[in-house]
């Protein structure tokens, strides 16, 4: 599952870099929710997804 979460984060990053926030933000949100459910608190994936989601929301 962690590999899937990383792949989803990478895809959301690609959408964001392309300026497609309509796709990036919901994917970040789903990835964050699943990461928080599956991974331990403070896991690097959670930290990165949360930061990237905030950056996308503020764009």
N, C-alpha and C positions, 0 to 999 in steps of 0.2 A: 504493500500500500504506500509506503513512503516514496517509492519511485514514481507511482502514479501521481501523487501530490506534487512532486517536483516537476513532472511533465506538465501538469495543469498550470502550475505557477509560471513555468517557462512560456506556455502558450499565452497566458494572460499578459505576461511581459511583452510578448511579440505584438499582441493586439494594441497594448498601450503605446508602444514605440511607433506603431503605424497610425496612431491617433484614433483608433477605434475603441473609444471608451465605453460605447454601448455594449460591446462584447467583453471588454476587459473587466469592468467593475463587477458584473454578476459572476464571472468566473472566479475572480479574486474572492468574492464573498462566499461562494460555495466551497472553494478550496480552503479558506480560513476555517469555516465551520467544520469541515471534515477533518482538517488538521488538528483542531482543538479537541475533537472527539477521539481521534486515534493516537495522537502523539502526546508525549509528556509536556507539561507546562514549561515554557521557556525554550522549547526545541527550536533550532535555527530556522526551520521551515516556517513555523508559526510567526516568528519575529519578522522574517523577510516578507511573507505574504501580507501581514498587517501593515508594514511600512509601505509596501507597494500599493496596497489598497488605499491608504491615506493619500499617497502621492497622486493616484489616479483621480480620487474624489476632489482633490484641490486643483486639478488641472482645468 
